[in-house]
């Protein structure tokens, strides 16, 4: 009778998802190697493995060197924002999580946001999408966005990484201006330039 009672308690603990308690009761009842205990032990190990994987992914997302956002696709509400997002755009996580992404007024051009969302709905992924964002202080930041549509607990989510390319854009602009100045100087001075490839012999 005592054993049957313990087994019922073990089943109740399993039903309440208290797997460690259930295993302890099975052991007390002398059924540590029984089929029911083996099933509970296997489920506990599977949960531990899932928890470890989630912890790894969470650490990768949180400490990524690029800004990251996890957004609920149906509502546009920010589910998670990593540390680099806060550093890049001066928004602490507590000011972002739980709010619609539109309320942050990040997009300098809302039409670009619509284009990104449309492409994600069509293809489920996008890489190196160029856009311009506003920091919290109004400063402009040129960014490249890579996004994927993923499913979490049956809900479609958008996970995005955002890379600051402002310095690269500035360098490209300065190089373009420099080349234009060189062309202007050559034209005004009546100069021409040519280049010769010594290896191939081509001009």
Secondary structure, DSSP 8 states (H G I E B T S, - for coil): -HHHHHHHHHHHHHHTT-HHHHHHHHHHTT-TTSHHHHHHHHHHHHHHHHHHHHHHHHHHHHT-SSEEEEEETTT-BEEEE-HHHHHHH---GGGTTTSBGGGGT-BS-HHHHHHHHHHHHHHSEEEEEEEEEE-TTS-EEEEEEEEEEEEETTEEEEEEEEEE-HHHHHHHHHHHHHHHHHHHHHHHHT------BTTTTB-
